[in-house]
Amino acid sequence: MNYIFIGMMIFICFIQAFTLGLAAKPHQQVILENTLPKEYLNHPDVRALAKTYRQRLFQLATLFSLLSLSLLFISYESVQLTVFWLLLMTSIAGTFLCKIYYIREMKQLITQKQWQPAVEPQLIDTNLILNKNQKMVSVRWLYLSYLPSLPLSWYTLQVTDFSTASILFGSSTLLFVLMLINHYYIGRIPAKSLTSNSNINQRYNDLTKHHWSYITILLNWLMLPLLFLPVFMTKSAGILAYALIIVYSCLVLFLVFFTIGYLYSLRKKQDQLLMQSSDFRYNGEDQYWTYGVYINPNDPKLFVPDRIGMNIGMNLGRTAGKVAMGFITILLIGTFFITVIPAYLYDFTANPLKLETTETSIVLSAPFSPTATIPIDIIESVELVEELPHPLIKTFGIATDNYALGRFTSQNRSIYLFVDHRSQPIIKIQTKSTDYYYTNKSPDQTLSLYQGLNLP
């Protein structure tokens, strides 16, 4: 597990450095959230400051990547998880503060050199406003991308259980709604006249709306197989199971790198268009981007294009923007506690995995894991084993170096695991349709529980 955390940390750190570093490359005559006249964009002082900013980002990425190696020396998974979260949040905060610092440095340089661009009155192009969404990919493709979730959810219900099918159907529906909202707001973003050339303005707007709507719909199409492929993996064995794992991994990588590459190509196309114009109309927006995000209480728009040219930002000057940001913060904090608290219970509780017997059933339970109730009259056999079946594919639960908890499958057979991998032997309870595996932290306690079952 620590190798996975280290890999994730290194990947996230350098993706952050690359994407935030794009702010140091001129786009719409904006560099580090500050607008300059075209003749100063390649001034040695500007280029030196931008280069230093990019270097600092990659130095931070290298520093946090090296710090993540400390995970190799931590044995408790709960502490590993805590350190990973702290490193991740610190790296995000550190790179963001670095960006704010160099935004201020660029602003100071512009002020010292008196390079402030002249503010132009906003130019209204009626034709552009009327045709602002003519190149957007139709929302019908988004509706079509949702339709496969219905038969896939039905299939999941047939081969797993209601809770698993409900979770996947709910996730696919929530994803569809979020992408639908995103598509709607892309259409609502006003078309701006960035130059005096109406043809360039129209082409610039068409490019932006097309790429953003395309990526929104593509994300929904690609996320469906990522949601439902694990269901097919659980019902596969041998080469097919491994092939599906490879397909799943390739889809994840494609989703990440294609999204970044496609939006980066949009930025380059936008810059090529603007280079064809002799002027760029500056409307005095720099004052609203001093913290690297858009804060303008006088702007009624909730979503605005970012200044890198690759994404849509939120107006934190509006109440709705502040509420959304607060919700995201609460969600991140909640995710931290939801993932860390169970890990501490497993690592530092004397007996987190429980086996209890009643007159009619055996109950297996663990903190924050689904409980398994096994009626005694359907049990076919109980025995002690030294190993778990292979390969194991998780359907719902936790699988770490030390613990396996929840629902799994192996060779088309349903399996419930309540296992500490460091403890042997393992109690195996077999029924006609499902196998259950259990260990206590203490091997002696596992043996005592097995001897005390006294099944007829």
Secondary structure, DSSP 8 states (H G I E B T S, - for coil): -HHHHHHHHHHHHHHHHHHHHGGGS-BTTEETTEE--GGGTT-HHHHHHHHHHHHHHHHHHHHHHHHHGGGGG---HHHHHHHHHHHHHHHHHHHHHHHHHHHHHHHHHHHHHT-----------HHHHHTTTTTS--THHHHHHHTTHHHHHHHHHHHS-HHHHHHHHHHHHHHHHHHHHHHHHHHHS-----SS-HHHHHHHHHHHHHHHHHHHHHHHHHHHHHHHHHHHHHT--HHHHHHHHHHHHHHHHHHHHHHHHHHHHHHHHHHHHHHTSS-----S-GGG-TTSS---TT---SEEE-SSSSSEEE-TTSHHHHHHHHHHHHHHHHHHHHHHHHHHHHHH-S--SEEEE-SSEEEEE-TTS--EEEEGGGEEEEEEESS--SS-EEEEEEE-SSEEEEEEEETTEEEEEEEETTS-SEEEEEESSEEEEE--SSHHHHHHHHHT----
